[in-house]
Amino acid sequence: MNGDSGFRFAGYHPIISCEGTAEQVAVETLLEADALVFPAGDIVDVTRVRKASDIQDEYLKFDYDWSVCVVRVLDSRKERFKLGNLYAGRFPVASYVTHPEIEVLAIIREGAWRRWHGSRMKPSDFCKQELGMREVKREGFLRGYWDANSLMAAAREYKRLSKIPKGELCLADLIR
């Protein structure tokens, strides 16, 4: 765990909610390499379930023998997520933001940050049009493109290059 990560859920067993395919592939790739701040054996699930009410219904209405938290990996800073009163005090929630899109990590890996950063293109469009990554949102492409080392390097470089608001967590903060 990075000393400045803001990570505060040591000892918790996370339910990791991923916004999309790219986020899920990233989390699973890091998980398989045992590169997350959570030990792989402590993960309750990696899911695409995103709404607070759905997380509650699917995961939080059980009596666990350990402390559980909700970890969200998403690109939106404004997406609302509020657990109901019965759950809010019992299950901490942490959001790890990959703003504006997780495809920025591919731009960084390809050494195209400056070209993209000066443009007004969405990262996914830049990947498709400028980098020739037509399938940048497809699971098969992503699983072949990313390995844990390149993903960790891109996430750490994203944290260095981006203007991340104070107190906001990013993917690099989930990496040991």
Backbone bond lengths (Angstrom), bond angles and torsions (degrees), N, CA, C in turn:
res aa  C-N    CA-C-N  psi(-1)  N-CA   C-N-CA  omega(-1)  CA-C   N-CA-C  phi
1 M - - - 1.449 - - 1.521 108.73 -
2 N 1.318 115.33 135.69 1.454 120.51 176.25 1.512 108.73 -69.47
3 G 1.308 117.75 140.21 1.449 121.78 -178.50 1.515 113.64 -62.65
4 D 1.340 118.21 -27.00 1.457 120.89 -177.58 1.521 112.25 -103.96
5 S 1.311 118.00 19.81 1.459 120.59 -171.93 1.513 114.08 -73.71
6 G 1.304 118.58 -20.66 1.450 119.46 -176.45 1.519 111.73 78.40
7 F 1.307 117.64 3.45 1.455 121.26 -177.72 1.521 109.99 -66.14
8 R 1.317 115.28 128.83 1.459 118.56 -174.83 1.528 112.74 -135.49
9 F 1.301 116.94 21.86 1.451 119.50 -176.67 1.518 113.03 -117.14
10 A 1.318 117.16 30.85 1.458 120.16 177.03 1.520 108.56 -57.94
11 G 1.317 116.22 134.42 1.455 121.06 -179.41 1.520 113.99 92.04
12 Y 1.308 117.24 -10.06 1.464 120.86 178.24 1.518 110.53 -88.26
13 H 1.312 115.01 155.78 1.461 123.20 174.53 1.525 106.83 -107.60
14 P 1.329 117.43 111.75 1.457 119.35 -172.16 1.521 114.87 -87.82
15 I 1.310 112.71 147.78 1.458 122.78 163.28 1.515 102.57 -101.56
16 I 1.327 117.86 116.65 1.458 120.93 -175.95 1.525 108.64 -100.86
17 S 1.320 115.51 114.23 1.462 123.55 179.84 1.517 108.91 -98.53
18 C 1.324 116.43 118.45 1.465 121.85 -177.24 1.519 109.97 -106.25
19 E 1.330 115.59 134.67 1.459 120.45 -177.50 1.522 112.67 -63.17
20 G 1.307 117.18 -44.81 1.458 119.90 -175.10 1.511 111.76 -146.38
21 T 1.323 114.39 -171.84 1.455 121.35 -178.60 1.516 111.63 -60.95
22 A 1.326 117.30 -44.97 1.468 120.27 -177.72 1.522 111.29 -61.89
23 E 1.317 116.42 -42.32 1.465 120.03 178.70 1.524 110.79 -65.11
24 Q 1.326 116.68 -41.30 1.454 120.46 -179.69 1.531 111.09 -64.81
25 V 1.312 116.85 -44.14 1.470 120.36 178.63 1.526 109.64 -62.12
26 A 1.327 117.26 -42.29 1.467 120.58 179.39 1.524 110.66 -60.81
27 V 1.314 116.74 -49.12 1.467 120.52 -179.03 1.520 110.64 -62.72
28 E 1.326 117.60 -45.45 1.462 120.56 -178.57 1.535 111.65 -66.14
29 T 1.326 117.26 -36.14 1.461 121.18 177.69 1.525 110.18 -64.24
30 L 1.316 116.19 -44.62 1.469 120.51 178.64 1.525 111.23 -68.66
31 L 1.304 116.47 -36.63 1.464 121.66 179.36 1.534 110.72 -64.87
32 E 1.335 116.58 -44.56 1.467 121.07 179.29 1.526 111.73 -61.57
33 A 1.329 116.38 -29.76 1.466 120.91 179.60 1.530 111.49 -90.21
34 D 1.317 116.44 4.44 1.467 122.55 -177.19 1.526 110.56 53.06
35 A 1.334 115.81 44.04 1.465 121.86 -175.42 1.530 112.63 -103.81
36 L 1.313 117.81 -1.09 1.462 119.73 -179.52 1.525 110.99 -85.84
37 V 1.319 116.09 161.19 1.464 120.42 178.14 1.522 111.06 -68.57
38 F 1.307 117.29 -17.15 1.466 122.07 175.04 1.516 108.89 -95.94
39 P 1.323 119.89 133.95 1.468 119.95 172.93 1.535 109.53 -61.95
40 A 1.314 116.48 141.02 1.470 121.17 -177.04 1.527 111.77 -53.36
41 G 1.319 117.11 -38.14 1.456 120.79 -178.60 1.518 114.43 -69.47
42 D 1.332 117.45 -13.36 1.465 121.32 -179.98 1.525 113.56 -90.24
43 I 1.330 117.27 -9.83 1.464 120.88 -176.84 1.529 109.20 -72.09
44 V 1.324 116.74 126.04 1.465 121.43 175.60 1.518 108.94 -72.66
45 D 1.356 116.56 -47.09 1.457 120.77 179.65 1.522 109.30 -170.21
46 V 1.329 115.36 155.47 1.461 123.07 167.47 1.517 104.15 -112.31
47 T 1.312 116.69 122.96 1.453 120.64 -170.89 1.522 111.15 -137.80
48 R 1.322 115.26 162.02 1.460 121.37 172.70 1.530 110.13 -100.24
49 V 1.324 118.19 1.26 1.460 121.94 175.21 1.524 107.00 -65.26
50 R 1.348 117.04 128.45 1.467 119.56 -172.03 1.518 114.78 -122.23
51 K 1.292 117.99 -34.29 1.465 120.16 -176.64 1.529 110.36 -69.77
52 A 1.328 116.27 140.51 1.463 121.35 -179.23 1.525 111.12 -56.58
53 S 1.315 117.08 -44.29 1.467 119.65 -178.51 1.525 111.41 -63.84
54 D 1.320 117.11 -36.74 1.464 120.66 178.89 1.529 111.39 -71.40
55 I 1.330 117.32 -38.96 1.472 120.79 175.54 1.532 109.00 -60.76
56 Q 1.324 115.99 -44.97 1.467 120.48 178.67 1.518 110.58 -57.61
57 D 1.334 116.85 -50.57 1.464 121.50 -176.75 1.523 112.84 -64.47
58 E 1.319 115.59 -40.08 1.463 119.13 -174.26 1.532 113.75 -85.53
59 Y 1.345 117.49 -28.55 1.462 119.40 -171.72 1.529 116.61 -127.46
60 L 1.296 118.80 -32.34 1.455 119.96 -166.73 1.523 115.59 -96.10
61 K 1.300 117.68 -5.59 1.469 118.64 -178.34 1.529 113.08 -87.55
62 F 1.322 116.29 13.28 1.459 121.45 -179.94 1.517 110.47 -104.58
63 D 1.321 116.24 157.16 1.465 121.40 172.80 1.523 107.90 -92.36
64 Y 1.315 115.93 106.50 1.454 120.70 178.23 1.522 108.87 -89.12
65 D 1.309 116.22 153.11 1.467 121.58 177.28 1.525 110.98 -86.84
66 W 1.321 117.63 7.78 1.458 122.76 -178.32 1.524 108.73 -146.38
67 S 1.311 115.95 168.23 1.460 121.24 178.22 1.523 109.78 -76.07
68 V 1.319 116.29 134.15 1.460 123.07 -177.88 1.527 108.79 -118.70
69 C 1.329 115.68 142.09 1.461 120.89 173.91 1.527 108.47 -131.06
70 V 1.320 115.53 165.32 1.459 121.87 177.04 1.524 107.11 -110.50
71 V 1.318 115.71 125.22 1.459 122.54 177.56 1.526 106.82 -114.47
72 R 1.311 115.57 122.58 1.465 121.09 -179.66 1.522 109.08 -108.05
73 V 1.341 116.79 132.50 1.457 122.42 175.07 1.523 106.10 -118.84
74 L 1.333 115.58 111.79 1.455 120.81 -173.23 1.520 110.45 -152.63
75 D 1.351 116.31 166.53 1.462 118.30 179.90 1.521 112.86 -102.54
76 S 1.299 118.40 -9.98 1.456 121.01 -178.35 1.528 111.81 -91.11
77 R 1.316 114.57 129.00 1.465 119.53 176.42 1.519 111.64 -83.08
78 K 1.313 116.88 -15.05 1.459 120.22 -172.26 1.523 113.94 -106.17
79 E 1.309 118.65 -4.27 1.463 120.66 -177.69 1.525 110.50 -65.35
80 R 1.302 115.39 123.54 1.461 120.56 -178.22 1.521 110.51 -78.53
81 F 1.322 114.84 141.39 1.462 121.45 177.44 1.516 106.38 -149.48
82 K 1.305 116.31 108.23 1.462 120.25 -177.80 1.520 108.67 -133.94
83 L 1.313 115.54 115.61 1.458 119.84 176.01 1.518 108.99 -72.11
84 G 1.318 116.10 151.43 1.455 121.17 177.35 1.519 111.32 -66.06
85 N 1.325 116.28 164.64 1.466 122.27 -176.44 1.524 113.22 -54.33
86 L 1.320 117.32 -37.21 1.457 121.69 -178.83 1.536 111.69 -64.43
87 Y 1.336 116.91 -27.66 1.461 121.84 -172.65 1.527 114.00 -107.74
88 A 1.313 117.93 -28.57 1.467 122.46 -170.89 1.528 113.15 -56.33
89 G 1.290 118.51 -41.36 1.461 120.95 -178.47 1.518 113.82 -79.16
90 R 1.315 116.71 -19.06 1.469 120.70 -175.26 1.522 114.31 -95.76
91 F 1.329 116.68 -25.18 1.464 120.62 -173.32 1.532 110.26 -125.87
92 P 1.333 117.35 101.38 1.470 119.98 177.33 1.526 110.73 -62.06
93 V 1.316 115.53 150.05 1.463 122.49 179.48 1.523 108.58 -125.83
94 A 1.313 116.83 133.36 1.463 122.15 174.29 1.526 108.22 -129.28
95 S 1.321 115.82 135.04 1.465 121.52 178.29 1.517 109.74 -110.56
96 Y 1.320 116.00 131.33 1.455 123.73 178.13 1.528 106.07 -113.44
97 V 1.321 115.81 114.10 1.460 122.00 -168.54 1.527 111.12 -102.86
98 T 1.328 115.64 133.78 1.463 122.73 176.61 1.526 107.85 -116.08
99 H 1.324 115.97 61.96 1.458 122.18 -175.51 1.526 110.29 -80.40
100 P 1.321 121.45 138.85 1.455 126.82 4.34 1.528 113.49 -83.72
101 E 1.331 118.68 -27.43 1.463 122.66 175.44 1.520 107.87 -152.09
102 I 1.308 116.40 153.66 1.463 119.92 -179.86 1.534 111.66 -66.20
103 E 1.322 117.46 -19.72 1.464 120.61 177.75 1.532 112.48 -61.90
104 V 1.329 117.26 -15.75 1.469 120.70 174.44 1.529 110.02 -56.64
105 L 1.327 116.79 -31.84 1.467 119.45 179.99 1.526 111.38 -63.27
106 A 1.334 117.36 -36.48 1.467 120.76 176.67 1.525 110.02 -67.73
107 I 1.319 116.95 -39.03 1.469 121.24 177.64 1.525 109.49 -60.66
108 I 1.307 116.12 -43.27 1.474 120.65 178.68 1.522 109.94 -64.59
109 R 1.320 116.86 -45.73 1.471 119.65 -179.24 1.526 111.18 -59.84
110 E 1.323 116.73 -35.68 1.458 121.38 -178.78 1.529 112.75 -82.77
111 G 1.322 117.11 1.70 1.465 120.36 178.49 1.519 113.41 70.92
112 A 1.321 117.25 26.87 1.466 121.48 -174.70 1.527 113.38 -111.59
113 W 1.333 117.20 17.06 1.470 120.53 -177.97 1.527 112.05 -54.00
114 R 1.319 117.32 -49.93 1.475 120.18 -176.58 1.519 111.29 -63.18
115 R 1.331 116.94 -42.68 1.481 120.03 178.64 1.514 110.11 -61.48
116 W 1.327 117.27 -44.85 1.465 120.00 -178.60 1.524 110.76 -72.03
117 H 1.321 117.95 -46.07 1.458 122.70 -173.70 1.526 111.25 -58.13
118 G 1.304 117.46 -31.01 1.461 121.18 178.44 1.518 113.53 -83.16
119 S 1.321 116.55 -8.41 1.471 120.32 -178.93 1.524 109.79 -95.04
120 R 1.280 115.65 174.67 1.471 120.64 176.52 1.532 110.72 -109.28
121 M 1.323 116.03 16.74 1.463 120.75 -176.44 1.520 111.42 -82.81
122 K 1.338 114.85 145.60 1.456 119.71 170.47 1.531 107.12 -64.62
123 P 1.325 117.44 144.94 1.467 119.39 -179.28 1.534 113.51 -54.83
124 S 1.324 117.55 -41.36 1.465 118.75 -179.19 1.529 111.10 -65.81
125 D 1.330 118.21 -37.84 1.466 121.05 176.91 1.526 110.81 -67.23
126 F 1.335 116.70 -40.63 1.465 120.80 177.69 1.527 109.75 -60.34
127 C 1.339 116.20 -45.29 1.473 119.89 179.34 1.520 110.71 -58.50
128 K 1.322 117.09 -42.96 1.465 121.37 -178.17 1.520 111.53 -70.74
129 Q 1.335 116.58 -49.99 1.464 120.92 -171.82 1.522 113.97 -82.63
130 E 1.315 118.12 -39.82 1.462 121.17 -174.23 1.524 113.62 -97.17
131 L 1.338 116.46 -29.03 1.464 119.73 -176.81 1.527 112.74 -107.14
132 G 1.328 116.97 -3.19 1.459 121.07 177.68 1.525 114.24 71.53
133 M 1.318 116.47 18.87 1.464 121.27 179.97 1.535 109.13 -92.73
134 R 1.303 115.97 73.22 1.466 121.07 -174.93 1.532 112.63 -64.23
135 E 1.327 117.15 -24.70 1.462 120.84 -176.76 1.524 111.88 -109.23
136 V 1.322 117.07 30.64 1.459 122.23 -173.92 1.527 113.48 -61.62
137 K 1.315 117.88 -16.56 1.464 120.95 178.65 1.529 112.32 -102.67
138 R 1.313 117.03 1.24 1.466 120.84 -176.81 1.521 111.40 -92.84
139 E 1.327 114.98 137.10 1.460 121.25 -176.24 1.527 112.84 -57.72
140 G 1.319 117.29 -45.56 1.463 120.30 -178.63 1.517 112.21 -59.22
141 F 1.326 116.88 -44.90 1.458 121.10 177.42 1.524 110.48 -61.22
142 L 1.321 116.12 -48.56 1.461 121.23 -176.27 1.527 112.13 -61.89
143 R 1.323 117.05 -40.97 1.475 120.12 179.93 1.527 110.95 -65.78
144 G 1.315 117.12 -32.57 1.460 120.43 176.87 1.519 113.14 -79.95
145 Y 1.314 116.63 -29.13 1.467 121.84 -175.89 1.524 112.29 -79.48
146 W 1.330 116.70 -43.96 1.462 120.48 -174.15 1.520 112.63 -95.15
147 D 1.307 115.70 137.07 1.453 122.84 163.34 1.524 104.89 -122.15
148 A 1.304 116.58 166.37 1.464 119.83 -173.79 1.527 112.28 -59.72
149 N 1.323 117.96 -42.34 1.462 120.08 -177.29 1.524 112.42 -64.22
150 S 1.336 117.02 -45.83 1.465 119.11 -179.58 1.528 110.59 -68.25
151 L 1.304 117.22 -34.60 1.460 121.07 178.34 1.531 110.88 -68.01
152 M 1.319 116.87 -43.92 1.468 120.16 177.95 1.531 110.71 -62.49
153 A 1.322 116.75 -42.82 1.462 120.40 179.61 1.527 111.12 -63.33
154 A 1.324 117.21 -44.13 1.468 120.84 -179.85 1.529 110.91 -66.18
155 A 1.325 117.26 -40.50 1.469 120.45 179.72 1.526 110.99 -64.48
156 R 1.296 116.52 -41.31 1.477 120.05 179.16 1.523 111.08 -68.37
157 E 1.332 116.55 -38.33 1.462 120.25 177.81 1.536 110.07 -68.14
158 Y 1.315 117.47 -38.08 1.467 120.97 175.56 1.533 110.08 -57.57
159 K 1.311 115.80 -44.65 1.469 119.78 -179.87 1.533 110.24 -62.89
160 R 1.309 117.21 -37.88 1.460 120.81 -179.98 1.534 111.80 -70.09
161 L 1.325 116.95 -41.02 1.462 121.72 -173.86 1.533 114.46 -82.82
162 S 1.308 116.69 -29.39 1.470 120.83 -172.14 1.521 112.15 -84.35
163 K 1.288 114.03 154.43 1.463 120.45 173.13 1.530 106.89 -93.06
164 I 1.309 115.67 88.84 1.457 121.94 -176.62 1.529 108.33 -90.35
165 P 1.323 116.74 125.78 1.472 119.04 179.99 1.531 111.60 -58.18
166 K 1.312 115.10 145.76 1.469 121.29 179.53 1.534 109.41 -54.96
167 G 1.315 115.44 132.16 1.454 121.11 178.85 1.514 114.89 87.75
168 E 1.334 118.11 -11.64 1.467 120.74 178.86 1.519 109.70 -81.94
169 L 1.314 115.86 138.12 1.465 122.11 177.46 1.518 109.02 -98.07
170 C 1.332 116.25 147.04 1.461 121.04 176.54 1.529 108.84 -127.54
171 L 1.309 116.04 176.60 1.470 121.04 -175.56 1.531 112.04 -55.50
172 A 1.314 117.70 -36.83 1.461 120.35 179.14 1.521 111.76 -59.19
173 D 1.331 117.10 -28.48 1.459 121.20 179.67 1.534 112.56 -73.64
174 L 1.304 117.67 -13.33 1.461 122.43 176.67 1.529 111.94 -89.80
175 I 1.340 115.62 -8.43 1.456 121.55 -176.48 1.522 110.37 -96.40
176 R 1.327 115.69 137.05 1.472 120.71 177.09 1.495 111.39 -64.00
